């Protein structure tokens, strides 16, 4: 998964205007207590970050 696909999926899940704010402010336990943005900036693969986001948001399996 590329970063562009990650952001497109997050935009679809939360709405474009809210997804960036959510990514900067919401700490996710599965990302070692980092925000989505911090994890991506640290080099965590977008696919791994998306999996953590999907669990956090309790999105359906179809969103894998």
PDB file of N, CA, C, O and CB in Angstrom:
ATOM      1  N   UNK A   1       0.843  -1.174   0.000  1.00  0.00           N
ATOM      2  CA  UNK A   1       0.000   0.000   0.000  1.00  0.00           C
ATOM      3  C   UNK A   1       0.894   1.245   0.000  1.00  0.00           C
ATOM      4  O   UNK A   1       1.878   1.325   0.735  1.00  0.00           O
ATOM      5  CB  UNK A   1      -0.962  -0.006   1.223  1.00  0.00           C
ATOM      6  N   UNK A   2       0.532   2.183  -0.821  1.00  0.00           N
ATOM      7  CA  UNK A   2       1.267   3.453  -0.870  1.00  0.00           C
ATOM      8  C   UNK A   2       0.594   4.471   0.049  1.00  0.00           C
ATOM      9  O   UNK A   2      -0.549   4.295   0.470  1.00  0.00           O
ATOM     10  CB  UNK A   2       1.340   3.999  -2.328  1.00  0.00           C
ATOM     11  N   UNK A   3       1.317   5.513   0.339  1.00  0.00           N
ATOM     12  CA  UNK A   3       0.774   6.569   1.194  1.00  0.00           C
ATOM     13  C   UNK A   3      -0.499   7.164   0.588  1.00  0.00           C
ATOM     14  O   UNK A   3      -1.447   7.467   1.312  1.00  0.00           O
ATOM     15  CB  UNK A   3       1.823   7.673   1.411  1.00  0.00           C
ATOM     16  N   UNK A   4      -0.522   7.327  -0.720  1.00  0.00           N
ATOM     17  CA  UNK A   4      -1.710   7.911  -1.358  1.00  0.00           C
ATOM     18  C   UNK A   4      -2.934   7.026  -1.152  1.00  0.00           C
ATOM     19  O   UNK A   4      -4.031   7.533  -0.917  1.00  0.00           O
ATOM     20  CB  UNK A   4      -1.464   8.124  -2.861  1.00  0.00           C
ATOM     21  N   UNK A   5      -2.759   5.717  -1.238  1.00  0.00           N
ATOM     22  CA  UNK A   5      -3.881   4.810  -1.007  1.00  0.00           C
ATOM     23  C   UNK A   5      -4.317   4.859   0.458  1.00  0.00           C
ATOM     24  O   UNK A   5      -5.510   4.837   0.758  1.00  0.00           O
ATOM     25  CB  UNK A   5      -3.502   3.370  -1.406  1.00  0.00           C
ATOM     26  N   UNK A   6      -3.340   4.924   1.365  1.00  0.00           N
ATOM     27  CA  UNK A   6      -3.663   5.031   2.783  1.00  0.00           C
ATOM     28  C   UNK A   6      -4.549   6.251   3.044  1.00  0.00           C
ATOM     29  O   UNK A   6      -5.594   6.146   3.686  1.00  0.00           O
ATOM     30  CB  UNK A   6      -2.376   5.116   3.623  1.00  0.00           C
ATOM     31  N   UNK A   7      -4.114   7.413   2.534  1.00  0.00           N
ATOM     32  CA  UNK A   7      -4.867   8.646   2.781  1.00  0.00           C
ATOM     33  C   UNK A   7      -6.232   8.611   2.110  1.00  0.00           C
ATOM     34  O   UNK A   7      -7.200   9.143   2.653  1.00  0.00           O
ATOM     35  CB  UNK A   7      -4.081   9.854   2.288  1.00  0.00           C
ATOM     36  N   UNK A   8      -6.321   7.998   0.948  1.00  0.00           N
ATOM     37  CA  UNK A   8      -7.620   7.875   0.278  1.00  0.00           C
ATOM     38  C   UNK A   8      -8.576   7.029   1.117  1.00  0.00           C
ATOM     39  O   UNK A   8      -9.759   7.349   1.228  1.00  0.00           O
ATOM     40  CB  UNK A   8      -7.450   7.255  -1.127  1.00  0.00           C
ATOM     41  N   UNK A   9      -8.064   5.956   1.702  1.00  0.00           N
ATOM     42  CA  UNK A   9      -8.907   5.106   2.547  1.00  0.00           C
ATOM     43  C   UNK A   9      -9.335   5.830   3.819  1.00  0.00           C
ATOM     44  O   UNK A   9     -10.486   5.723   4.244  1.00  0.00           O
ATOM     45  CB  UNK A   9      -8.168   3.817   2.907  1.00  0.00           C
ATOM     46  N   UNK A  10      -8.404   6.567   4.426  1.00  0.00           N
ATOM     47  CA  UNK A  10      -8.751   7.297   5.640  1.00  0.00           C
ATOM     48  C   UNK A  10      -9.762   8.403   5.333  1.00  0.00           C
ATOM     49  O   UNK A  10     -10.688   8.640   6.109  1.00  0.00           O
ATOM     50  CB  UNK A  10      -7.487   7.891   6.290  1.00  0.00           C
ATOM     51  N   UNK A  11      -9.576   9.073   4.201  1.00  0.00           N
ATOM     52  CA  UNK A  11     -10.538  10.090   3.768  1.00  0.00           C
ATOM     53  C   UNK A  11     -11.927   9.485   3.581  1.00  0.00           C
ATOM     54  O   UNK A  11     -12.931  10.083   3.968  1.00  0.00           O
ATOM     55  CB  UNK A  11     -10.069  10.749   2.461  1.00  0.00           C
ATOM     56  N   UNK A  12     -11.974   8.297   2.985  1.00  0.00           N
ATOM     57  CA  UNK A  12     -13.254   7.629   2.753  1.00  0.00           C
ATOM     58  C   UNK A  12     -13.914   7.237   4.074  1.00  0.00           C
ATOM     59  O   UNK A  12     -15.137   7.293   4.201  1.00  0.00           O
ATOM     60  CB  UNK A  12     -13.058   6.386   1.872  1.00  0.00           C
ATOM     61  N   UNK A  13     -13.108   6.844   5.047  1.00  0.00           N
ATOM     62  CA  UNK A  13     -13.645   6.397   6.332  1.00  0.00           C
ATOM     63  C   UNK A  13     -14.114   7.558   7.203  1.00  0.00           C
ATOM     64  O   UNK A  13     -15.130   7.452   7.890  1.00  0.00           O
ATOM     65  CB  UNK A  13     -12.601   5.593   7.076  1.00  0.00           C
ATOM     66  N   UNK A  14     -13.371   8.672   7.176  1.00  0.00           N
ATOM     67  CA  UNK A  14     -13.642   9.764   8.112  1.00  0.00           C
ATOM     68  C   UNK A  14     -14.076  11.068   7.451  1.00  0.00           C
ATOM     69  O   UNK A  14     -14.559  11.980   8.122  1.00  0.00           O
ATOM     70  CB  UNK A  14     -12.430  10.020   8.931  1.00  0.00           C
ATOM     71  N   UNK A  15     -13.905  11.153   6.155  1.00  0.00           N
ATOM     72  CA  UNK A  15     -14.149  12.416   5.467  1.00  0.00           C
ATOM     73  C   UNK A  15     -12.847  13.186   5.352  1.00  0.00           C
ATOM     74  O   UNK A  15     -12.056  13.222   6.294  1.00  0.00           O
ATOM     75  CB  UNK A  15     -15.215  13.255   6.206  1.00  0.00           C
ATOM     76  N   UNK A  16     -12.629  13.791   4.223  1.00  0.00           N
ATOM     77  CA  UNK A  16     -11.350  14.458   3.960  1.00  0.00           C
ATOM     78  C   UNK A  16     -11.046  15.577   4.957  1.00  0.00           C
ATOM     79  O   UNK A  16      -9.897  15.736   5.368  1.00  0.00           O
ATOM     80  CB  UNK A  16     -11.348  15.022   2.556  1.00  0.00           C
ATOM     81  N   UNK A  17     -12.026  16.329   5.337  1.00  0.00           N
ATOM     82  CA  UNK A  17     -11.763  17.466   6.220  1.00  0.00           C
ATOM     83  C   UNK A  17     -11.393  17.025   7.644  1.00  0.00           C
ATOM     84  O   UNK A  17     -10.700  17.757   8.350  1.00  0.00           O
ATOM     85  CB  UNK A  17     -12.985  18.378   6.264  1.00  0.00           C
ATOM     86  N   UNK A  18     -11.840  15.855   8.067  1.00  0.00           N
ATOM     87  CA  UNK A  18     -11.567  15.393   9.422  1.00  0.00           C
ATOM     88  C   UNK A  18     -10.389  14.415   9.495  1.00  0.00           C
ATOM     89  O   UNK A  18      -9.735  14.323  10.534  1.00  0.00           O
ATOM     90  CB  UNK A  18     -12.801  14.740   9.991  1.00  0.00           C
ATOM     91  N   UNK A  19     -10.112  13.698   8.427  1.00  0.00           N
ATOM     92  CA  UNK A  19      -9.120  12.626   8.480  1.00  0.00           C
ATOM     93  C   UNK A  19      -7.725  13.121   8.856  1.00  0.00           C
ATOM     94  O   UNK A  19      -7.017  12.452   9.609  1.00  0.00           O
ATOM     95  CB  UNK A  19      -9.060  11.922   7.150  1.00  0.00           C
ATOM     96  N   UNK A  20      -7.327  14.263   8.351  1.00  0.00           N
ATOM     97  CA  UNK A  20      -5.980  14.791   8.667  1.00  0.00           C
ATOM     98  C   UNK A  20      -5.874  15.174  10.139  1.00  0.00           C
ATOM     99  O   UNK A  20      -4.866  14.894  10.787  1.00  0.00           O
ATOM    100  CB  UNK A  20      -5.654  16.020   7.784  1.00  0.00           C
ATOM    101  N   UNK A  21      -6.903  15.805  10.656  1.00  0.00           N
ATOM    102  CA  UNK A  21      -6.910  16.187  12.069  1.00  0.00           C
ATOM    103  C   UNK A  21      -6.887  14.939  12.945  1.00  0.00           C
ATOM    104  O   UNK A  21      -6.126  14.868  13.910  1.00  0.00           O
ATOM    105  CB  UNK A  21      -8.148  17.055  12.399  1.00  0.00           C
ATOM    106  N   UNK A  22      -7.712  13.965  12.611  1.00  0.00           N
ATOM    107  CA  UNK A  22      -7.759  12.704  13.363  1.00  0.00           C
ATOM    108  C   UNK A  22      -6.386  12.044  13.356  1.00  0.00           C
ATOM    109  O   UNK A  22      -5.930  11.552  14.388  1.00  0.00           O
ATOM    110  CB  UNK A  22      -8.823  11.742  12.767  1.00  0.00           C
ATOM    111  N   UNK A  23      -5.720  12.028  12.197  1.00  0.00           N
ATOM    112  CA  UNK A  23      -4.407  11.390  12.071  1.00  0.00           C
ATOM    113  C   UNK A  23      -3.348  12.081  12.923  1.00  0.00           C
ATOM    114  O   UNK A  23      -2.401  11.439  13.377  1.00  0.00           O
ATOM    115  CB  UNK A  23      -3.968  11.385  10.617  1.00  0.00           C
ATOM    116  N   UNK A  24      -3.501  13.368  13.138  1.00  0.00           N
ATOM    117  CA  UNK A  24      -2.523  14.127  13.919  1.00  0.00           C
ATOM    118  C   UNK A  24      -2.788  14.076  15.422  1.00  0.00           C
ATOM    119  O   UNK A  24      -1.869  14.271  16.217  1.00  0.00           O
ATOM    120  CB  UNK A  24      -2.513  15.564  13.461  1.00  0.00           C
ATOM    121  N   UNK A  25      -4.031  13.816  15.818  1.00  0.00           N
ATOM    122  CA  UNK A  25      -4.381  13.925  17.235  1.00  0.00           C
ATOM    123  C   UNK A  25      -4.693  12.615  17.949  1.00  0.00           C
ATOM    124  O   UNK A  25      -4.537  12.529  19.166  1.00  0.00           O
ATOM    125  CB  UNK A  25      -5.538  14.807  17.365  1.00  0.00           C
ATOM    126  N   UNK A  26      -5.130  11.600  17.218  1.00  0.00           N
ATOM    127  CA  UNK A  26      -5.576  10.366  17.850  1.00  0.00           C
ATOM    128  C   UNK A  26      -4.414   9.410  18.059  1.00  0.00           C
ATOM    129  O   UNK A  26      -3.770   8.978  17.103  1.00  0.00           O
ATOM    130  CB  UNK A  26      -6.660   9.700  17.013  1.00  0.00           C
ATOM    131  N   UNK A  27      -4.157   9.090  19.302  1.00  0.00           N
ATOM    132  CA  UNK A  27      -3.097   8.141  19.652  1.00  0.00           C
ATOM    133  C   UNK A  27      -3.668   6.732  19.542  1.00  0.00           C
ATOM    134  O   UNK A  27      -4.753   6.443  20.045  1.00  0.00           O
ATOM    135  CB  UNK A  27      -2.535   8.413  21.095  1.00  0.00           C
ATOM    136  N   UNK A  28      -2.916   5.865  18.877  1.00  0.00           N
ATOM    137  CA  UNK A  28      -3.353   4.491  18.652  1.00  0.00           C
ATOM    138  C   UNK A  28      -2.419   3.546  19.387  1.00  0.00           C
ATOM    139  O   UNK A  28      -1.214   3.524  19.136  1.00  0.00           O
ATOM    140  CB  UNK A  28      -3.393   4.156  17.137  1.00  0.00           C
ATOM    141  N   UNK A  29      -2.978   2.777  20.285  1.00  0.00           N
ATOM    142  CA  UNK A  29      -2.197   1.848  21.098  1.00  0.00           C
ATOM    143  C   UNK A  29      -1.394   0.878  20.233  1.00  0.00           C
ATOM    144  O   UNK A  29      -0.231   0.599  20.525  1.00  0.00           O
ATOM    145  CB  UNK A  29      -3.116   1.070  22.035  1.00  0.00           C
ATOM    146  N   UNK A  30      -2.012   0.367  19.174  1.00  0.00           N
ATOM    147  CA  UNK A  30      -1.343  -0.608  18.305  1.00  0.00           C
ATOM    148  C   UNK A  30      -0.166  -0.020  17.530  1.00  0.00           C
ATOM    149  O   UNK A  30       0.595  -0.756  16.904  1.00  0.00           O
ATOM    150  CB  UNK A  30      -2.336  -1.185  17.333  1.00  0.00           C
ATOM    151  N   UNK A  31      -0.018   1.280  17.570  1.00  0.00           N
ATOM    152  CA  UNK A  31       1.128   1.947  16.927  1.00  0.00           C
ATOM    153  C   UNK A  31       2.122   2.419  17.982  1.00  0.00           C
ATOM    154  O   UNK A  31       2.797   3.434  17.812  1.00  0.00           O
ATOM    155  CB  UNK A  31       0.654   3.147  16.064  1.00  0.00           C
ATOM    156  N   UNK A  32       2.195   1.669  19.061  1.00  0.00           N
ATOM    157  CA  UNK A  32       3.103   1.981  20.177  1.00  0.00           C
ATOM    158  C   UNK A  32       2.827   3.350  20.776  1.00  0.00           C
ATOM    159  O   UNK A  32       3.747   4.074  21.156  1.00  0.00           O
ATOM    160  CB  UNK A  32       4.549   1.913  19.712  1.00  0.00           C
ATOM    161  N   UNK A  33       1.543   3.695  20.855  1.00  0.00           N
ATOM    162  CA  UNK A  33       1.155   4.947  21.485  1.00  0.00           C
ATOM    163  C   UNK A  33       1.438   6.179  20.646  1.00  0.00           C
ATOM    164  O   UNK A  33       1.509   7.291  21.169  1.00  0.00           O
ATOM    165  CB  UNK A  33       1.846   5.079  22.782  1.00  0.00           C
ATOM    166  N   UNK A  34       1.596   5.984  19.359  1.00  0.00           N
ATOM    167  CA  UNK A  34       1.824   7.118  18.457  1.00  0.00           C
ATOM    168  C   UNK A  34       0.537   7.440  17.709  1.00  0.00           C
ATOM    169  O   UNK A  34      -0.392   6.633  17.657  1.00  0.00           O
ATOM    170  CB  UNK A  34       2.973   6.812  17.456  1.00  0.00           C
ATOM    171  N   UNK A  35       0.504   8.623  17.139  1.00  0.00           N
ATOM    172  CA  UNK A  35      -0.598   8.959  16.252  1.00  0.00           C
ATOM    173  C   UNK A  35      -0.310   8.330  14.891  1.00  0.00           C
ATOM    174  O   UNK A  35       0.800   7.870  14.624  1.00  0.00           O
ATOM    175  CB  UNK A  35      -0.788  10.513  16.136  1.00  0.00           C
ATOM    176  N   UNK A  36      -1.319   8.320  14.052  1.00  0.00           N
ATOM    177  CA  UNK A  36      -1.148   7.818  12.694  1.00  0.00           C
ATOM    178  C   UNK A  36      -0.052   8.591  11.980  1.00  0.00           C
ATOM    179  O   UNK A  36       0.822   7.997  11.349  1.00  0.00           O
ATOM    180  CB  UNK A  36      -2.465   7.913  11.910  1.00  0.00           C
ATOM    181  N   UNK A  37      -0.096   9.905  12.079  1.00  0.00           N
ATOM    182  CA  UNK A  37       0.897  10.738  11.405  1.00  0.00           C
ATOM    183  C   UNK A  37       2.291  10.474  11.937  1.00  0.00           C
ATOM    184  O   UNK A  37       3.241  10.391  11.157  1.00  0.00           O
ATOM    185  CB  UNK A  37       0.553  12.210  11.564  1.00  0.00           C
ATOM    186  N   UNK A  38       2.437  10.340  13.246  1.00  0.00           N
ATOM    187  CA  UNK A  38       3.748  10.050  13.827  1.00  0.00           C
ATOM    188  C   UNK A  38       4.288   8.714  13.337  1.00  0.00           C
ATOM    189  O   UNK A  38       5.476   8.598  13.034  1.00  0.00           O
ATOM    190  CB  UNK A  38       3.665  10.049  15.352  1.00  0.00           C
ATOM    191  N   UNK A  39       3.433   7.713  13.257  1.00  0.00           N
ATOM    192  CA  UNK A  39       3.863   6.396  12.787  1.00  0.00           C
ATOM    193  C   UNK A  39       4.330   6.457  11.333  1.00  0.00           C
ATOM    194  O   UNK A  39       5.375   5.906  10.987  1.00  0.00           O
ATOM    195  CB  UNK A  39       2.722   5.377  12.933  1.00  0.00           C
ATOM    196  N   UNK A  40       3.557   7.124  10.493  1.00  0.00           N
ATOM    197  CA  UNK A  40       3.953   7.259   9.092  1.00  0.00           C
ATOM    198  C   UNK A  40       5.262   8.032   8.972  1.00  0.00           C
ATOM    199  O   UNK A  40       6.141   7.653   8.199  1.00  0.00           O
ATOM    200  CB  UNK A  40       2.848   7.958   8.285  1.00  0.00           C
ATOM    201  N   UNK A  41       5.390   9.113   9.734  1.00  0.00           N
ATOM    202  CA  UNK A  41       6.620   9.915   9.703  1.00  0.00           C
ATOM    203  C   UNK A  41       7.829   9.127  10.189  1.00  0.00           C
ATOM    204  O   UNK A  41       8.955   9.392   9.769  1.00  0.00           O
ATOM    205  CB  UNK A  41       6.453  11.167  10.551  1.00  0.00           C
ATOM    206  N   UNK A  42       7.597   8.154  11.077  1.00  0.00           N
ATOM    207  CA  UNK A  42       8.681   7.324  11.616  1.00  0.00           C
ATOM    208  C   UNK A  42       9.055   6.185  10.671  1.00  0.00           C
ATOM    209  O   UNK A  42       9.991   5.431  10.939  1.00  0.00           O
ATOM    210  CB  UNK A  42       8.280   6.755  12.972  1.00  0.00           C
ATOM    211  N   UNK A  43       8.327   6.065   9.576  1.00  0.00           N
ATOM    212  CA  UNK A  43       8.669   5.049   8.590  1.00  0.00           C
ATOM    213  C   UNK A  43       7.892   3.749   8.688  1.00  0.00           C
ATOM    214  O   UNK A  43       8.216   2.780   8.001  1.00  0.00           O
ATOM    215  CB  UNK A  43      10.088   4.748   8.696  1.00  0.00           C
ATOM    216  N   UNK A  44       6.868   3.715   9.537  1.00  0.00           N
ATOM    217  CA  UNK A  44       6.028   2.527   9.617  1.00  0.00           C
ATOM    218  C   UNK A  44       5.279   2.396   8.291  1.00  0.00           C
ATOM    219  O   UNK A  44       4.767   3.380   7.757  1.00  0.00           O
ATOM    220  CB  UNK A  44       5.031   2.606  10.834  1.00  0.00           C
ATOM    221  N   UNK A  45       5.225   1.192   7.778  1.00  0.00           N
ATOM    222  CA  UNK A  45       4.579   0.954   6.479  1.00  0.00           C
ATOM    223  C   UNK A  45       3.105   1.352   6.522  1.00  0.00           C
ATOM    224  O   UNK A  45       2.399   1.032   7.478  1.00  0.00           O
ATOM    225  CB  UNK A  45       4.714  -0.529   6.071  1.00  0.00           C
ATOM    226  N   UNK A  46       2.642   2.054   5.478  1.00  0.00           N
ATOM    227  CA  UNK A  46       1.232   2.462   5.444  1.00  0.00           C
ATOM    228  C   UNK A  46       0.266   1.295   5.627  1.00  0.00           C
ATOM    229  O   UNK A  46      -0.791   1.466   6.235  1.00  0.00           O
ATOM    230  CB  UNK A  46       0.934   3.156   4.136  1.00  0.00           C
ATOM    231  N   UNK A  47       0.603   0.119   5.118  1.00  0.00           N
ATOM    232  CA  UNK A  47      -0.269  -1.045   5.274  1.00  0.00           C
ATOM    233  C   UNK A  47      -0.411  -1.425   6.747  1.00  0.00           C
ATOM    234  O   UNK A  47      -1.502  -1.771   7.201  1.00  0.00           O
ATOM    235  CB  UNK A  47       0.278  -2.237   4.470  1.00  0.00           C
ATOM    236  N   UNK A  48       0.688  -1.361   7.487  1.00  0.00           N
ATOM    237  CA  UNK A  48       0.661  -1.659   8.922  1.00  0.00           C
ATOM    238  C   UNK A  48      -0.122  -0.588   9.682  1.00  0.00           C
ATOM    239  O   UNK A  48      -0.887  -0.901  10.595  1.00  0.00           O
ATOM    240  CB  UNK A  48       2.098  -1.764   9.480  1.00  0.00           C
ATOM    241  N   UNK A  49       0.068   0.655   9.308  1.00  0.00           N
ATOM    242  CA  UNK A  49      -0.665   1.754   9.948  1.00  0.00           C
ATOM    243  C   UNK A  49      -2.160   1.615   9.657  1.00  0.00           C
ATOM    244  O   UNK A  49      -2.991   1.808  10.543  1.00  0.00           O
ATOM    245  CB  UNK A  49      -0.139   3.135   9.454  1.00  0.00           C
ATOM    246  N   UNK A  50      -2.496   1.278   8.403  1.00  0.00           N
ATOM    247  CA  UNK A  50      -3.904   1.124   8.058  1.00  0.00           C
ATOM    248  C   UNK A  50      -4.545   0.011   8.881  1.00  0.00           C
ATOM    249  O   UNK A  50      -5.681   0.154   9.332  1.00  0.00           O
ATOM    250  CB  UNK A  50      -4.061   0.834   6.562  1.00  0.00           C
ATOM    251  N   UNK A  51      -3.836  -1.088   9.080  1.00  0.00           N
ATOM    252  CA  UNK A  51      -4.383  -2.200   9.868  1.00  0.00           C
ATOM    253  C   UNK A  51      -4.708  -1.728  11.284  1.00  0.00           C
ATOM    254  O   UNK A  51      -5.747  -2.093  11.835  1.00  0.00           O
ATOM    255  CB  UNK A  51      -3.383  -3.389   9.912  1.00  0.00           C
ATOM    256  N   UNK A  52      -3.833  -0.925  11.872  1.00  0.00           N
ATOM    257  CA  UNK A  52      -4.074  -0.397  13.222  1.00  0.00           C
ATOM    258  C   UNK A  52      -5.250   0.581  13.221  1.00  0.00           C
ATOM    259  O   UNK A  52      -6.079   0.565  14.131  1.00  0.00           O
ATOM    260  CB  UNK A  52      -2.806   0.299  13.765  1.00  0.00           C
ATOM    261  N   UNK A  53      -5.315   1.424  12.202  1.00  0.00           N
ATOM    262  CA  UNK A  53      -6.425   2.377  12.089  1.00  0.00           C
ATOM    263  C   UNK A  53      -7.748   1.634  11.930  1.00  0.00           C
ATOM    264  O   UNK A  53      -8.747   1.986  12.557  1.00  0.00           O
ATOM    265  CB  UNK A  53      -6.204   3.337  10.896  1.00  0.00           C
ATOM    266  N   UNK A  54      -7.744   0.614  11.095  1.00  0.00           N
ATOM    267  CA  UNK A  54      -8.967  -0.167  10.854  1.00  0.00           C
ATOM    268  C   UNK A  54      -9.474  -0.789  12.147  1.00  0.00           C
ATOM    269  O   UNK A  54     -10.677  -0.796  12.413  1.00  0.00           O
ATOM    270  CB  UNK A  54      -8.710  -1.267   9.806  1.00  0.00           C
ATOM    271  N   UNK A  55      -8.548  -1.312  12.953  1.00  0.00           N
ATOM    272  CA  UNK A  55      -8.957  -1.876  14.254  1.00  0.00           C
ATOM    273  C   UNK A  55      -9.463  -0.783  15.192  1.00  0.00           C
ATOM    274  O   UNK A  55     -10.475  -0.968  15.868  1.00  0.00           O
ATOM    275  CB  UNK A  55      -7.778  -2.627  14.912  1.00  0.00           C
ATOM    276  N   UNK A  56      -8.775   0.339  15.239  1.00  0.00           N
ATOM    277  CA  UNK A  56      -9.156   1.446  16.110  1.00  0.00           C
ATOM    278  C   UNK A  56     -10.557   1.960  15.780  1.00  0.00           C
ATOM    279  O   UNK A  56     -11.356   2.231  16.676  1.00  0.00           O
ATOM    280  CB  UNK A  56      -8.141   2.581  15.995  1.00  0.00           C
ATOM    281  N   UNK A  57     -10.842   2.090  14.491  1.00  0.00           N
ATOM    282  CA  UNK A  57     -12.133   2.607  14.046  1.00  0.00           C
ATOM    283  C   UNK A  57     -13.206   1.519  13.974  1.00  0.00           C
ATOM    284  O   UNK A  57     -14.373   1.799  13.702  1.00  0.00           O
ATOM    285  CB  UNK A  57     -11.983   3.266  12.692  1.00  0.00           C
ATOM    286  N   UNK A  58     -12.792   0.285  14.219  1.00  0.00           N
ATOM    287  CA  UNK A  58     -13.687  -0.870  14.135  1.00  0.00           C
ATOM    288  C   UNK A  58     -14.384  -0.944  12.778  1.00  0.00           C
ATOM    289  O   UNK A  58     -15.595  -1.149  12.687  1.00  0.00           O
ATOM    290  CB  UNK A  58     -14.729  -0.811  15.251  1.00  0.00           C
ATOM    291  N   UNK A  59     -13.583  -0.771  11.729  1.00  0.00           N
ATOM    292  CA  UNK A  59     -14.093  -0.878  10.372  1.00  0.00           C
ATOM    293  C   UNK A  59     -14.270  -2.351  10.022  1.00  0.00           C
ATOM    294  O   UNK A  59     -13.585  -3.205  10.584  1.00  0.00           O
ATOM    295  CB  UNK A  59     -13.144  -0.179   9.364  1.00  0.00           C
ATOM    296  N   UNK A  60     -15.177  -2.658   9.105  1.00  0.00           N
ATOM    297  CA  UNK A  60     -15.403  -4.047   8.738  1.00  0.00           C
ATOM    298  C   UNK A  60     -14.205  -4.669   8.039  1.00  0.00           C
ATOM    299  O   UNK A  60     -13.355  -3.969   7.488  1.00  0.00           O
ATOM    300  CB  UNK A  60     -16.612  -4.150   7.855  1.00  0.00           C
ATOM    301  N   UNK A  61     -14.151  -5.992   8.070  1.00  0.00           N
ATOM    302  CA  UNK A  61     -13.062  -6.725   7.426  1.00  0.00           C
ATOM    303  C   UNK A  61     -12.932  -6.371   5.942  1.00  0.00           C
ATOM    304  O   UNK A  61     -11.838  -6.445   5.382  1.00  0.00           O
ATOM    305  CB  UNK A  61     -13.281  -8.227   7.583  1.00  0.00           C
ATOM    306  N   UNK A  62     -14.020  -5.994   5.318  1.00  0.00           N
ATOM    307  CA  UNK A  62     -13.983  -5.654   3.901  1.00  0.00           C
ATOM    308  C   UNK A  62     -13.080  -4.451   3.624  1.00  0.00           C
ATOM    309  O   UNK A  62     -12.726  -4.198   2.472  1.00  0.00           O
ATOM    310  CB  UNK A  62     -15.388  -5.373   3.399  1.00  0.00           C
ATOM    311  N   UNK A  63     -12.707  -3.712   4.659  1.00  0.00           N
ATOM    312  CA  UNK A  63     -11.849  -2.534   4.525  1.00  0.00           C
ATOM    313  C   UNK A  63     -10.371  -2.879   4.636  1.00  0.00           C
ATOM    314  O   UNK A  63      -9.524  -1.988   4.701  1.00  0.00           O
ATOM    315  CB  UNK A  63     -12.211  -1.507   5.575  1.00  0.00           C
ATOM    316  N   UNK A  64     -10.062  -4.174   4.658  1.00  0.00           N
ATOM    317  CA  UNK A  64      -8.660  -4.594   4.754  1.00  0.00           C
ATOM    318  C   UNK A  64      -7.953  -4.194   3.544  1.00  0.00           C
ATOM    319  O   UNK A  64      -6.756  -4.450   3.415  1.00  0.00           O
ATOM    320  CB  UNK A  64      -8.519  -6.077   4.962  1.00  0.00           C
TER     321      UNK A  64
END
